[in-house]
Amino acid sequence: MGPLTKEHILIFGAAGAAAIFLWSFVNWRLSIKVAVIAALLEGAIRKWGLPQAQEIVYFLKDIFLAGAYARFFLFPEPEIRRVKVNGPTLLVTLVGAIVFLSALNPNIGSIPAAILGLKIYLFYIPMAFMMPFLFKDEKDVVRQLSWFALLALPICLLGTLQFFSSRFSLLNVYAHEAGNLENTVYGVQAQNVASFGLADHARITGTFSFISGMVAYLVTVTGITLSILTSPAVRFRVILLAGVLPLTVANSLMSGSRAAVLGQGIVILVMFCASFFIKSSGKSKGSIAVTIALGIALIAVRFLFQDATAAYQQRTGSAEANQEMFDRIFQTATALESGFEAGGWTGLGIGVTHPATYAVRSFFGHSPPHTPPPPMESEPTQILIELGVVGFLAWYALRLGLIYLTFQNIGRSPSPFFKNLNVFLLTFQIVHLQLQFMLNHTAQFLFWAMYGITLIPFCTTFAAHRSRRPADQRSTPAPLPHPQRALPGTSK
């Protein structure tokens, strides 16, 4: 049997996508959870499972979500119609409409590329309005997030094996494919970007396609783990303390990413300080739990992962490396001027700077944009080039608006766990104003899922149903639409 042609890939991909879509339509709650697993394993499937169909695997989690979206928003269950998720609906709708206009930019010259551009910016937002319907109450949230944190064990153990294997090992596909699309789309050579200089250690990616996905995941798992450790309902406490946190910290070093170490360090510092101000509930003392967790993690890294620390210091400890990091942080302002000169007021079209759109154009045989974008590393500059001035301002109005709403939710949350989770999410958003967000689909996926969970305490029935309740109870959360559901944030 010969190699698969483009036509074969399209036929098999369409058939598989249709089957997954229909299954997700019927089992929409379960399909969201499967999409989360697919997002975590996507890179492993692309690298080792189906390398000849990487483009299709890239959309696997999106197909699961598409079926769930169709059922939830077009054919909702009666119970769902009675509940309102008090999210930023108006803000998201206005920004989405403005961003959508950029898909009509004639400079794009490819309908599939324009559709992919919209997917890159907007596709994961609906998850935020669906996540509250996946949980019974706060204890259920903590239990399920405990399982999510536990998934870090195999992912981080794989990362550890990648680090201690040769950079030419089968485990390190990313490291010895330096000429991959992400690094050559603008003709830039990727020398040493996937290894620790002259050392025989690869920069790890775990089960993700690229280092940036692993970075977002490690920061997220760290914040979630510290949040659930402050709850008396946490499961696998000893494993999280002695296994997950030490491995996530060590894997950040093994990634060789300053963004991972800096982002993780900021999350840890902020949540450590916040734990002393957020009143604990039950027998769980938040500040003690966080302090013990961090102490164990630092001791484990100090004595068990000395090679990782040495390799990271070798890559980032020089004066040149520090100057490079400083330049990247403070180059955004000057780069925006260049971005405006390249994109003008209207921009060059949504998605034109994203590497994935080049793969789509190549797959369908479409030409590059009529006016190709210049190479830019700064994400804000890339967004300005794509969306133009109005779209750029709208997109960052959404980002800043979400930061403000998350800050408000810290004080409004009814329990210490949700307060800590909002502290993490606030820190995550601020950190990712500088790190990749739009260009990092893993970061976007995880953010919108987490943001939806933080909205659980604020779900209410619609006004017609609230009016039947006593006036002093109308502002309290209503039961979520699931059999035998308790109030969000309470025990059954």
C-alpha positions as CSV (number, residue, x, y, z in Angstrom):
1,M,0.0,0.0,0.0
2,G,1.5,3.3,-1.1
3,P,1.7,6.5,1.0
4,L,-1.5,8.5,1.8
5,T,-2.2,11.2,-0.8
6,K,-3.8,14.5,0.0
7,E,-7.1,13.2,-1.3
8,H,-7.0,10.2,0.9
9,I,-6.1,12.3,4.0
10,L,-9.1,14.6,3.2
11,I,-11.5,11.7,2.8
12,F,-10.4,9.8,5.9
13,G,-10.2,13.0,7.9
14,A,-13.7,14.1,6.9
15,A,-15.2,10.7,7.7
16,G,-13.4,10.7,11.1
17,A,-14.4,14.3,11.8
18,A,-18.0,13.6,11.0
19,A,-18.1,10.6,13.4
20,I,-16.4,12.5,16.2
21,F,-18.7,15.5,15.7
22,L,-21.9,13.3,15.9
23,W,-20.6,11.5,19.0
24,S,-19.7,14.8,20.6
25,F,-23.1,16.2,19.8
26,V,-24.8,13.4,21.7
27,N,-22.3,13.3,24.6
28,W,-21.4,17.0,24.8
29,R,-20.3,17.0,28.5
30,L,-18.0,14.0,28.1
31,S,-16.7,15.4,24.8
32,I,-15.3,18.5,26.5
33,K,-13.3,16.4,28.9
34,V,-12.1,14.3,26.0
35,A,-11.1,17.5,24.2
36,V,-9.0,18.4,27.2
37,I,-7.2,15.1,27.0
38,A,-6.7,15.5,23.3
39,A,-5.2,18.9,23.9
40,L,-2.7,17.4,26.3
41,L,-1.8,14.5,24.0
42,E,-2.0,16.3,20.6
43,G,1.7,16.7,20.3
44,A,2.5,13.0,21.1
45,I,0.0,11.8,18.5
46,R,1.5,14.2,15.9
47,K,5.1,13.2,16.7
48,W,4.8,9.5,17.2
49,G,1.3,8.3,16.4
50,L,0.3,9.9,13.1
51,P,3.2,12.0,11.8
52,Q,1.9,11.8,8.3
53,A,-1.4,13.4,9.3
54,Q,-0.2,16.2,11.6
55,E,-2.5,18.8,10.2
56,I,-5.6,16.7,10.9
57,V,-4.4,15.8,14.4
58,Y,-3.9,19.5,15.1
59,F,-7.7,19.9,14.8
60,L,-8.7,16.8,16.8
61,K,-9.6,18.6,20.0
62,D,-11.5,21.3,17.9
63,I,-13.8,18.6,16.4
64,F,-14.7,17.3,19.8
65,L,-15.5,20.9,20.8
66,A,-17.4,21.7,17.6
67,G,-19.9,18.9,18.3
68,A,-20.3,20.0,21.9
69,Y,-20.8,23.6,20.8
70,A,-23.5,22.7,18.3
71,R,-25.5,20.8,21.0
72,F,-25.0,23.3,23.8
73,F,-25.8,26.5,21.9
74,L,-28.2,25.3,19.2
75,F,-30.1,22.6,21.0
76,P,-29.7,23.2,24.7
77,E,-31.4,21.0,27.3
78,P,-34.3,22.6,29.1
79,E,-32.4,22.8,32.4
80,I,-29.6,24.8,30.7
81,R,-32.0,27.4,29.4
82,R,-33.0,28.2,33.0
83,V,-29.5,29.1,34.1
84,K,-27.4,32.1,33.2
85,V,-23.7,32.0,33.3
86,N,-22.7,35.6,34.3
87,G,-19.7,35.9,32.0
88,P,-18.5,38.8,29.8
89,T,-21.1,38.0,27.1
90,L,-21.4,41.6,25.7
91,L,-17.7,42.2,25.7
92,V,-16.9,38.9,24.0
93,T,-19.6,39.5,21.4
94,L,-18.4,43.0,20.5
95,V,-14.8,42.0,20.2
96,G,-15.7,38.9,18.3
97,A,-17.6,41.0,15.8
98,I,-14.7,43.4,15.3
99,V,-12.2,40.5,15.0
100,F,-14.5,38.8,12.5
101,L,-14.3,41.8,10.1
102,S,-10.6,41.1,9.7
103,A,-11.4,37.7,8.1
104,L,-12.9,39.7,5.2
105,N,-9.6,41.4,4.4
106,P,-8.9,40.7,0.7
107,N,-5.2,40.5,1.4
108,I,-5.6,37.1,2.9
109,G,-6.5,35.5,-0.4
110,S,-7.6,32.2,1.0
111,I,-10.9,31.3,2.6
112,P,-9.5,28.3,4.6
113,A,-6.7,30.5,5.9
114,A,-9.3,33.2,7.0
115,I,-11.4,30.5,8.7
116,L,-8.3,29.2,10.5
117,G,-7.5,32.8,11.6
118,L,-10.9,33.1,13.2
119,K,-10.4,29.8,14.9
120,I,-7.1,30.9,16.3
121,Y,-8.6,34.0,18.0
122,L,-12.1,33.0,18.9
123,F,-12.8,29.2,18.8
124,Y,-12.1,28.4,22.5
125,I,-14.1,31.3,24.0
126,P,-17.4,29.4,24.1
127,M,-15.8,26.8,26.5
128,A,-16.0,29.5,29.3
129,F,-19.8,29.4,29.1
130,M,-20.0,25.6,29.1
131,M,-17.6,24.6,31.8
132,P,-19.9,25.5,34.8
133,F,-22.3,22.7,33.5
134,L,-19.7,20.0,34.0
135,F,-19.6,20.0,37.8
136,K,-22.0,19.3,40.6
137,D,-20.5,21.6,43.3
138,E,-17.2,22.9,44.6
139,K,-16.1,19.5,45.9
140,D,-16.7,18.0,42.5
141,V,-14.6,20.8,40.9
142,V,-11.7,20.1,43.3
143,R,-11.9,16.3,42.7
144,Q,-11.9,16.6,39.0
145,L,-9.1,19.2,39.0
146,S,-7.1,16.8,41.2
147,W,-7.3,14.2,38.5
148,F,-6.3,16.9,36.0
149,A,-3.2,17.7,38.1
150,L,-2.4,14.0,38.4
151,L,-2.1,13.8,34.6
152,A,1.0,15.9,35.0
153,L,2.9,12.8,36.3
154,P,3.1,10.9,33.0
155,I,3.6,14.1,31.0
156,C,6.4,15.3,33.2
157,L,8.0,11.9,33.5
158,L,8.1,11.8,29.7
159,G,9.7,15.2,29.8
160,T,12.3,13.9,32.3
161,L,13.1,10.9,30.0
162,Q,13.4,13.4,27.1
163,F,15.9,15.4,29.0
164,F,18.1,12.5,30.0
165,S,17.9,10.9,26.5
166,S,20.1,12.0,23.6
167,R,18.8,14.9,21.7
168,F,18.8,12.6,18.6
169,S,16.6,10.1,20.4
170,L,13.2,9.2,19.0
171,L,11.8,10.8,22.2
172,N,13.1,14.1,21.1
173,V,11.6,14.5,17.6
174,Y,11.3,18.3,18.1
175,A,14.9,18.7,19.0
176,H,16.3,17.0,15.9
177,E,13.8,18.6,13.5
178,A,15.2,22.0,13.7
179,G,13.9,22.9,10.3
180,N,10.3,22.5,11.3
181,L,7.6,24.9,10.0
182,E,7.4,26.9,13.2
183,N,11.0,28.0,12.9
184,T,11.4,28.2,9.1
185,V,8.2,29.9,8.0
186,Y,10.2,33.2,7.7
187,G,13.4,31.5,6.7
188,V,14.9,31.7,10.2
189,Q,17.3,28.8,11.0
190,A,16.6,27.1,14.3
191,Q,20.1,26.3,15.5
192,N,20.3,25.4,19.1
193,V,16.7,26.5,19.9
194,A,15.8,23.0,20.9
195,S,18.9,22.0,22.8
196,F,21.0,23.3,25.7
197,G,23.9,24.7,23.7
198,L,26.7,22.2,23.4
199,A,25.3,19.9,26.1
200,D,23.8,16.6,25.1
201,H,20.4,17.5,26.5
202,A,17.3,18.4,24.5
203,R,14.9,21.1,25.6
204,I,11.8,19.0,26.5
205,T,8.3,19.3,25.0
206,G,6.6,16.5,26.9
207,T,3.4,15.4,25.0
208,F,3.2,18.8,23.2
209,S,4.3,19.7,19.7
210,F,6.4,22.7,20.8
211,I,8.1,24.1,23.8
212,S,5.5,26.9,24.1
213,G,2.7,24.4,24.7
214,M,4.7,22.7,27.4
215,V,5.4,26.1,29.0
216,A,1.7,27.0,29.2
217,Y,0.8,23.6,30.6
218,L,3.5,23.7,33.3
219,V,2.4,27.1,34.5
220,T,-1.2,26.0,34.5
221,V,-0.7,22.8,36.4
222,T,1.4,24.7,39.0
223,G,-1.4,27.2,39.6
224,I,-4.1,24.6,39.7
225,T,-2.2,22.3,42.1
226,L,-1.5,25.1,44.5
227,S,-5.2,26.1,44.4
228,I,-6.6,22.7,45.1
229,L,-4.1,22.0,47.9
230,T,-5.8,24.8,49.9
231,S,-9.1,22.9,49.7
232,P,-10.1,20.1,52.2
233,A,-11.7,18.2,49.3
234,V,-8.3,17.7,47.5
235,R,-7.5,14.2,46.4
236,F,-4.0,12.7,46.1
237,R,-2.5,15.3,48.4
238,V,0.7,13.4,49.1
239,I,1.2,12.6,45.3
240,L,0.6,16.3,44.4
241,L,3.1,17.5,47.1
242,A,5.8,14.9,46.5
243,G,5.4,14.2,42.8
244,V,3.5,16.7,40.7
245,L,4.9,20.0,42.0
246,P,8.6,18.9,42.1
247,L,8.3,17.4,38.6
248,T,6.6,20.6,37.1
249,V,9.3,22.8,38.6
250,A,12.0,20.5,37.3
251,N,10.4,20.2,33.9
252,S,10.4,24.0,33.6
253,L,14.1,24.0,34.0
254,M,14.4,21.1,31.5
255,S,12.4,23.1,29.0
256,G,15.2,25.7,28.9
257,S,12.5,28.3,28.7
258,R,12.9,31.5,30.6
259,A,9.2,32.1,30.1
260,A,8.4,28.8,31.9
261,V,10.7,29.5,34.9
262,L,9.7,33.2,35.1
263,G,6.0,32.5,34.7
264,Q,6.0,29.7,37.1
265,G,8.0,31.7,39.6
266,I,5.6,34.6,39.4
267,V,2.6,32.3,39.9
268,I,4.2,30.6,42.9
269,L,5.2,33.9,44.5
270,V,1.8,35.5,44.1
271,M,-0.1,32.5,45.3
272,F,2.3,32.1,48.3
273,C,1.6,35.7,49.3
274,A,-2.1,35.4,48.7
275,S,-2.4,32.3,50.8
276,F,-1.7,34.4,53.9
277,F,-4.6,36.8,53.1
278,I,-7.2,34.3,52.0
279,K,-9.0,32.8,54.9
280,S,-8.9,29.0,54.9
281,S,-11.9,26.7,55.4
282,G,-12.2,23.5,57.4
283,K,-9.0,21.8,58.4
284,S,-7.0,23.0,55.4
285,K,-4.7,25.9,56.1
286,G,-3.9,27.5,52.8
287,S,-0.7,29.2,53.8
288,I,0.7,26.0,55.4
289,A,-0.3,23.8,52.5
290,V,1.4,26.2,49.9
291,T,4.5,26.6,52.1
292,I,5.0,22.8,52.5
293,A,4.3,22.2,48.8
294,L,6.9,24.8,47.7
295,G,9.5,23.5,50.3
296,I,9.2,20.0,49.0
297,A,9.4,21.1,45.4
298,L,12.6,23.2,45.9
299,I,14.3,20.5,48.0
300,A,13.5,17.8,45.3
301,V,14.8,20.0,42.5
302,R,17.9,20.9,44.5
303,F,19.0,17.3,45.2
304,L,17.3,15.2,42.5
305,F,17.5,17.4,39.4
306,Q,20.9,19.0,39.6
307,D,21.6,18.3,35.9
308,A,18.5,20.2,34.9
309,T,19.5,23.2,37.0
310,A,23.0,23.2,35.5
311,A,21.7,22.9,32.0
312,Y,19.3,25.8,32.5
313,Q,22.0,28.0,34.0
314,Q,24.3,27.2,31.1
315,R,21.7,28.3,28.6
316,T,20.4,31.4,30.4
317,G,23.1,32.5,32.8
318,S,25.4,34.4,30.4
319,A,25.4,38.1,30.0
320,E,24.3,37.7,26.4
321,A,21.3,35.6,27.4
322,N,20.3,38.1,30.0
323,Q,20.6,41.0,27.6
324,E,18.5,39.0,25.0
325,M,15.7,38.5,27.6
326,F,15.8,42.1,28.5
327,D,15.6,43.2,24.9
328,R,12.6,40.9,24.2
329,I,10.7,42.2,27.2
330,F,11.2,45.9,26.3
331,Q,11.1,45.7,22.5
332,T,7.3,45.6,22.3
333,A,6.8,49.4,22.2
334,T,9.3,50.0,19.4
335,A,8.1,46.9,17.5
336,L,4.5,48.2,17.5
337,E,5.6,51.1,15.4
338,S,7.0,48.7,12.9
339,G,3.8,46.7,13.0
340,F,1.7,49.7,12.2
341,E,3.9,50.6,9.3
342,A,3.5,47.0,8.0
343,G,-0.2,46.6,8.6
344,G,-1.6,50.1,8.5
345,W,-5.0,51.0,9.9
346,T,-6.8,48.0,8.6
347,G,-4.1,45.3,9.0
348,L,-3.1,42.5,6.6
349,G,-5.8,40.1,7.6
350,I,-6.5,37.7,10.4
351,G,-4.0,34.8,10.8
352,V,-1.5,36.0,8.2
353,T,1.4,35.8,10.7
354,H,0.5,32.5,12.2
355,P,2.6,29.5,11.0
356,A,-0.4,27.2,10.9
357,T,-2.0,29.3,8.1
358,Y,1.0,28.6,5.9
359,A,0.5,24.9,6.3
360,V,-3.2,25.3,5.3
361,R,-2.3,27.4,2.3
362,S,0.3,24.7,1.2
363,F,-2.2,21.9,1.8
364,F,-4.8,23.5,-0.4
365,G,-2.3,24.9,-2.9
366,H,-3.2,28.5,-2.2
367,S,-0.7,31.4,-2.6
368,P,0.7,33.4,0.2
369,P,-1.0,36.7,1.2
370,H,-0.9,39.4,-1.4
371,T,1.2,41.5,0.9
372,P,3.2,39.1,3.1
373,P,3.8,40.2,6.7
374,P,7.4,41.0,7.9
375,P,9.0,38.6,10.4
376,M,8.0,39.7,14.0
377,E,8.6,37.9,17.3
378,S,6.4,40.1,19.5
379,E,2.8,38.8,19.7
380,P,1.2,42.3,20.2
381,T,3.0,43.4,17.0
382,Q,1.7,40.4,15.1
383,I,-1.8,41.1,16.2
384,L,-1.5,44.7,15.1
385,I,-0.3,43.6,11.7
386,E,-3.2,41.2,11.3
387,L,-6.1,43.1,12.8
388,G,-5.1,46.7,12.3
389,V,-5.5,49.4,14.9
390,V,-9.2,49.0,15.7
391,G,-8.9,45.2,15.9
392,F,-5.8,45.4,18.0
393,L,-7.4,47.8,20.5
394,A,-10.5,45.6,20.7
395,W,-8.5,42.4,21.3
396,Y,-6.5,44.0,24.1
397,A,-9.7,45.6,25.5
398,L,-11.0,42.0,25.9
399,R,-7.8,40.9,27.5
400,L,-7.7,43.8,30.0
401,G,-11.4,43.6,30.7
402,L,-11.0,39.9,31.6
403,I,-8.1,40.8,34.0
404,Y,-10.4,43.4,35.7
405,L,-13.3,40.9,36.0
406,T,-11.0,38.2,37.4
407,F,-9.7,40.7,39.9
408,Q,-13.3,41.5,41.0
409,N,-14.1,37.8,41.2
410,I,-11.4,37.2,43.8
411,G,-13.3,39.3,46.3
412,R,-16.7,38.0,45.2
413,S,-15.9,34.3,45.3
414,P,-17.7,32.5,48.1
415,S,-14.9,30.1,49.1
416,P,-11.1,30.1,49.7
417,F,-10.6,27.6,46.8
418,F,-12.3,29.8,44.2
419,K,-10.5,32.8,45.5
420,N,-7.1,31.0,45.1
421,L,-8.2,29.8,41.7
422,N,-9.0,33.4,40.6
423,V,-5.7,34.6,42.0
424,F,-3.9,32.1,39.8
425,L,-6.0,33.0,36.8
426,L,-5.3,36.7,37.3
427,T,-1.6,36.0,37.5
428,F,-1.8,33.8,34.4
429,Q,-3.4,36.5,32.4
430,I,-1.0,39.2,33.4
431,V,2.0,37.0,32.7
432,H,0.6,36.1,29.2
433,L,0.3,39.8,28.3
434,Q,4.0,39.4,27.5
435,L,4.1,35.7,26.7
436,Q,2.4,34.1,23.7
437,F,-1.3,33.7,24.0
438,M,-3.0,34.1,20.6
439,L,-0.1,32.2,19.0
440,N,-0.2,29.5,21.6
441,H,-3.4,27.4,21.2
442,T,-2.6,25.4,24.4
443,A,-2.5,28.6,26.5
444,Q,-5.8,29.8,25.0
445,F,-7.5,26.4,25.5
446,L,-6.4,26.1,29.1
447,F,-7.2,29.7,29.9
448,W,-10.8,29.7,28.6
449,A,-11.5,26.3,30.4
450,M,-10.2,27.7,33.7
451,Y,-12.0,31.0,33.3
452,G,-15.3,29.0,32.8
453,I,-14.6,27.1,36.1
454,T,-14.2,30.4,38.0
455,L,-17.6,31.5,36.8
456,I,-19.4,28.6,38.6
457,P,-20.2,30.6,41.8
458,F,-21.9,33.3,39.8
459,C,-24.3,31.2,37.8
460,T,-27.9,32.4,38.4
461,T,-31.4,31.6,37.1
462,F,-32.8,34.1,34.6
463,A,-34.9,37.0,35.9
464,A,-38.2,35.3,35.3
465,H,-37.2,32.5,37.6
466,R,-35.3,34.6,40.1
467,S,-38.3,36.8,40.6
468,R,-40.1,33.8,42.3
469,R,-37.4,33.6,45.0
470,P,-37.3,35.8,48.1
471,A,-35.6,39.1,47.5
472,D,-32.7,38.3,49.9
473,Q,-31.9,35.2,47.9
474,R,-32.0,36.5,44.3
475,S,-28.2,37.2,44.2
476,T,-27.2,33.7,45.4
477,P,-26.2,31.0,42.9
478,A,-28.9,28.8,41.5
479,P,-28.6,25.0,41.2
480,L,-26.7,24.0,38.1
481,P,-28.7,22.0,35.5
482,H,-27.6,18.5,36.2
483,P,-29.4,15.6,38.0
484,Q,-29.1,15.9,41.7
485,R,-26.9,19.0,41.5
486,A,-26.1,21.0,44.6
487,L,-25.5,24.7,44.7
488,P,-22.1,25.7,43.2
489,G,-19.6,26.2,46.0
490,T,-21.4,24.0,48.5
491,S,-21.7,20.4,49.5
492,K,-24.6,18.3,48.7
